[in-house]
Amino acid sequence: MKVTTVIEQTSKYKHRIEYRPESNSFVESEYISLMYDRKVKYPYGWIKESGTPPDKHLDIYIMTNKDFELGEEVKVEIIGLYYRLDSDHKFLGVLGDRGFRDYKELEVKEKEDLNRIYNGKHEGEAWFGREKAEEVLREYFMEHNNDIL
């Protein structure tokens, strides 16, 4: 499934970036970015079709080393997610040039990077592949009356 990602955080920023919808701008917060703290460089954002922060939305990491600007929109293929018990799931996407469609196909180093961000320390929380990610997306869009699917 392809979705549009709006870039909200990149490795250029030590501090967590917050989106301000009233001014359509991005502002550095006082908090250290989780990605910076755990030395993970993949761009992060939200799935545009799911909503816009701070309102209800879905978060996503893009498994790429390419540089993006804050607010840039990027088409990605969903390949997996980190399933969280609090429903604040973190999806994974790849650019079309990656040539695969599932979390299990990521390189070992990429999986190690992701495990530094979220490591499954809570029972029931873990990284899952495309099938589970698409199931969670379908449920979200049905619940929010979004006809993307």
Steps between C-alpha positions, in 0.01 A plus 500: 500500500636842404453805720634853516740588780542856623855532636502625859841397634839443339848425632592867443322591824617410851172614651156364436312691234139602559255581222288813545192471277380856564812634325585187297847510653748277680665610825776341705387408850708485817496118494779287353382298201464128570666430165794727587533352848505143367709578191242406237503713186183402311256782424178501697163657445130432476277329246328794332183303424455420872471853638732776617672554834417594763163344406465125448755369247733207432881518533745346253873446453642487147774242462740710296819700538375770262473853631166677514381840613240552771152502348609321185247245375628158396314200355595177677399137505395371845712199601437463872440662835594504862182393674445682830247416769407869535407502127774755419635262236804594289472399136788424266520608139749464217552696183417324174866441416546254790339217305338314788174509693546364850680574825663157496697606191680785675875470551619376840649843580167669425318265738763566766447875453124461540545288811699785658192721462239246612616170641188310603561536872124489562327169440294516181704782347722407206599565140267339246494472123282640225199278564456620859572861399231493231254342744560780752471763224169357378361502853614859553348625175173313560478643852563854373270467195789557263445345159866476399482123460 
